[in-house]
Amino acid sequence: MSHKNVPMVPRVIFGRGCFNQLSEILSPKRLNIKAPFIFIVDDVFKGKSWLASRIPLSYDDEIIYVSVNEEPKTEQVDELVEHIILTTNERPSGIIGIGGGTILDLAKAVSIMLTNKGDTSDYQGWDLVINSAIYHVGIPTISGTGAEVSRTTVLTGPKLKLGINSDFTPFDQVVLDPELTKNVPKTQWFYTGMDCYIHCIESLNSTYLNTFSQSYGEKAFDLCKEIFVDNKLSIKDAQDKLMMASWHGGMSIAYSQVGVAHAMSYGLSFLLGTKHGIGNCIVFNQLKAFYPEGVKLFKEMLDIHNIELPKGICADLSDDQFDIMITVALSMEPLWENAIGKDWRKSITKQKLKDLYKKM
């Protein structure tokens, strides 16, 4: 039997205010004064001095502000890479992503595409990347996606929504500063936190489950219950614990996989542009047949936090549009195998997925 040899983030710093140590973290990694650090930053922080003014710029370093109104796309990565190549004298010393899952995925993808030829869409899939990425750092400003620790960068391409799943994808350094999550709107906090919760449920109820992924998944699950069910923590404690739940949830799928909710959510995102966190919630709400206990607790958390999920987003879709979503969802073969087993095609039919999507 062959076991997975999983890459991990080699360096991580955690603590309130540790963002202020970014300069001392980056300085030894600067190749020379002509090789800049490129900061890819969520544009919600543009003009917000509490964060933007603390980004340590030197020499030809550049901040690129990026809108996260849409899910990250392969063509967006190609445009960023082209911009960096055309505006820098030398290959950058590193790429630093500051934001949520979209920004972290873009930063990972850009760092890979600066050393690999062709279009980003050529590398959507498993283990297609040939050359190691340049130095890249992830700094999450919202907790839950697990993007800071995962070996994938989820992108919507011309034909599929599929990650660059590669040993070269994980960050070289992650900065976990819970203070950076202080201004996250409540609904976004909930949806992204539920991404973490769903990671746990899918990992802990999977055919790929092993003691490694179980130990991380159980810890993340317990933290999610403490934050979203018990609901008795101070704001600071909740921020700290959700940041660690995100880390552990991401680790739980590093040696396992996600499942039905993520596979179907990719279909929603590809066709309708539904954001990842809320898309997972909309799908998971209909998956009682697959995850009965997990969905029951999820519905309790919706009630506790007075969250009203969007309804009827698939109500007016044509048969062709349903087929597009179903094709994207079914293309996520490792996710279905993880959720159902090697014979998943016998029970997962196009009609079953269409019936589920019609409920959303």
N, C-alpha and C positions, 0 to 999 in steps of 0.2 A: 504494500500500500504506500502510495506517495502522499506526503503531507504538504500542505501549503507553507511556503516560506514568505511570511508577510512582512512588508516594510513598515516601519513606524517612524513617527516624527522623532528625530534624534535629540532635539533640544526644545524645552518648553519652560517658560517662566510664568508663574501664576501669582497674582496678588493685586490688591487694590492699589492703583498708582504705578504699577510696573511699566505702563506705557512710557513713563518718563525715562526709562532706562534704554529706550530704543536706540539712541545715539551710540551708547557704549556697546550695544549688541552688534550694530551694523558696522561700526568703524573698522574692526579687524577684517571685515569681508570686502572692503573697498579694494578693487583691483588696481586702480590708479585714478588720478584726478580727472581723467577724461572718460572714465567708465562710470556713468551715473547710476544712482539708485532711482528706479521708477516706482512711484507710489500710485497705485490704482485705488481710488477712494470713492466711496458712495457719495454722490453729489448732495445728499441731504446734509452733509457736513460742510458744504461750501459756505464760507463766511461765518461758520461757527467757531469762534476763536478758542473755545475751551478744548477743542480737539485739533483743528487745522493749524493753529499757531504752535502746537507742540510737535508737529512733524519735523524731524531734524534734517533740514535741507542744507547741502553743501555743494560747492562747485557747480556742475551742470545737472544736479538732481532735478527731477520734475514730478509734479503732482498731476495726474490725469483724473479728473472727476468724471464719474460714469453714472448715468441714470439706471436705477434698478426697477423702473416701472414695468419692464418686460423681463422674462426669463433669459438667461445668457444664451447667445447664439454663436454658432461656429463662425459666421461671417463677421460678427463683432470682434471675435478673437483675431481673425485675419486682419481686420482694419487696425486694431491696436498694435499688432506686431509690425505692420507696414509703417505705421506712424513712428514707432520706436526706431526701426531700422533707418528711416529717412531722416530722423532728427538727432541721432546720436552718432558721435564719431567712432565709438567703439561699442562692442557688445556690452550691455549694462552689467554693473556689478551685482545687481539683484532686482527682483520684482517683489514689492511689498503690497499685499492686499489688505485694505482696511475697510471692513463693512460686514454685511451678512453673507449668506451662502452664495448669492449671485456674484458678489465681488471676489470672494475667496476662490470660487470656481474659475472666474476669469483670470485671476492672478496665476493659478496653477497652470491653466491652459496656455497663457502667454509665455510663461517660463519654459514650457515644453516646446512651443512652436518657434522660439528663438533659436533652437538648436536642431530642429527637424524640418526637412524640406517638404514642400507641398502645402495643401490646404488642411485646415484643422479637421474638416469632415473626414479626411483620409484616416484619421486616428481614432474615430469613434468606434469603440469596441474593446475587446480584452487583449491586452499585451501586444499592441501594434506599434508602440513607440520604440524607436531604435536608439536614439542618443539621449543621455541624461540631460535633464533640464538645468537651466542656470539656477543659481541660488535664489530661493524664494521663501518669503515669510508671510504667515497668516495672522491677522489680528482681528478676531471677530468682535463686532459691535452689537451683536444680538446672539442669543444662545438657543441651540436646538438642532440645527441642521447637521452637525457633526462634520461639516465640510472642512473644519480645521484639522481633522485627524484622518480623513478618509483617503484611499488610493484612487478615488475617482473624481472627475470634474464633469458634472452633468451639463450637457449642452444640447440645444435644439439645432439640428442640422437641416439641410434641404429635404432629407427623406425621413429622418428619424430623430427622436429625442433619445440620446444615448451618450453615456459618459466616455471620457478617455480613461479607461481603467488600466493603470500601469504602475509598475514598481517605481517609476520616476515621478509620479504625480504628487506624493505626499510632501508637505512643506519641510524645509530644512530647519525651520525655527517657527514656533508658535508663541505668541504673546497673549496670555489670558488675563485681561484686566477687567473684572466685573464692573468697574466704574463706567466703562465705555457703553454699557447697556442702559444707562440711567434714563434716557429719553425715549425708549421704545414705546409706541402706542400699545394700549392694552390688547386690542384684537390681534395685532402683529405678534406681541409677546405670547399670546395663547396659541396662535396657529403654528408658530415656529417651535414653541415648547411641545406641542403635540406631534410635530415631526419627530422629535426625540422620543416621545412616548411610543409612537408607532414603530420606530426602529426597534425598541425593546420588545414590543409584542410580536413583531414579525420575526425577530431573531430567536426569541424564547419559544416560539411555536413553530420551529422549522425543522426540516429533515437534515439540514447541515449543522444543527446545534451540537456543540461540543463544550467541554468544561471551560475552555478559554473564553469563548464568546458568551457562555452562560454567566460566568462570574462578572463580566462587565455589564451584561444586560440586566442582571438582577439588581446590581447597584444602581444603574440608571433608572430602572423601574421604581425602586424604593425612593429615590430622590424625587422623581416625578410625582409620586403619591404624596410625599411630604409637602411639595410645592403647590400642587393643583387640587389635592383632595383635602388634606388636613388644613391647609390654608391658614396656618397660624404663625408663619415666619415673619420676621421683620423684612422690610424691603431689601436691605443689604444682604441678609442671610439668603433670601430667595434668589437674589442676583448671583451670589457666590455659588449656591447649590445648583442652579440651573446651568451655569457655565460648566460645572463639573458633570452634571447629568448629560449635557451635550457631548462632552468628551467621552464619557463612558458608553453612551449610546452609539457614538461613531465607532468606538473600539469593538463594541459587541457585534457589529456587522462586518468588521475588518476580517474576521476569521469565520464569518457566516455569510449572510446575505440579507437583503430586505425581501419583501414578499408581494402579496397580491395588491395591497394598497398602493405601493410605489409603482408597480407595473401598470396599473390602471390609471394612476395619476399622471404618468408620462403621456398617456393617450389624451387626457384632458388638456394637458399643457401644450402638447404639439398642435392640436386642432384649435383650441379656444384661447391659448395663452394664459391659462389659469396658473396663478403663482403656486409654487411648489407646496408651501405649508398649508394653505387653504385647500388646495386640490387634494392633498392627502386626507384632510379632515372630511371633505365632501365624500370621497370614496370610502374611507374607513367607516363612516356612519352607516354604510349599506352592507358591511361585510360580516354581519352576525353569523352567517353560515360557516365562515372560515375562522373567525376569532371571537367566539361568543362572549367569553368573560372580558376580553379586552374591549369589545365594543360596548358592553354593558357599563363598564367603568368610564369609558369615554363619554357616554351620554350623561352620566352623573356629573362629570367635570364641565360639560357644556352648561348644565343647569346651575352648578355652583357659581360659575363665572358669568352667567347671563349672556352666553354667546349664541347668537342666532346664525346658523349656517345658511348661505345662499341656497335657494331651492329652484328647481326647474331650469338649470343651466343647459340641460340637454333636451329640453321640451320641444324645440322647433328644429331639431337637426334632421337632415335627410338621411336616407339609407346609405348614400355614398359617404356622408360625413361620419356616420357610425362606423362604417367599414374602415375609414382612415384611423380612427381612434383604436379600434380593435386590432388592426394590423400593427400599430405601434406597441400596444400593450403586449401582444403575443410575441413580439420580437425580443422581449426581455426574458429569454429562455432560462438563464440561471435563476432568476427570481421565482419563476413558476416551479422549477425543479426544487428549489429551496422550500417553497411553500407547500407543495403537494407531493413531490416525489418524482422519480424518473418517469413514471407513467402518467404525468400530469395531462398529456394531450387527450387521454381517454375521458377525462372528466371536465376539462376546460374547453368548452365549445364556443364558437363565435356567437351562437344564440344566447348562451348563458351570460356572456359579457355584455351583449346588447341589452338583455333584460336588466342587468345591473345598472348600466349607464342610463337607461330610461328612468330609473328611480332618482337620478341625481339632478 
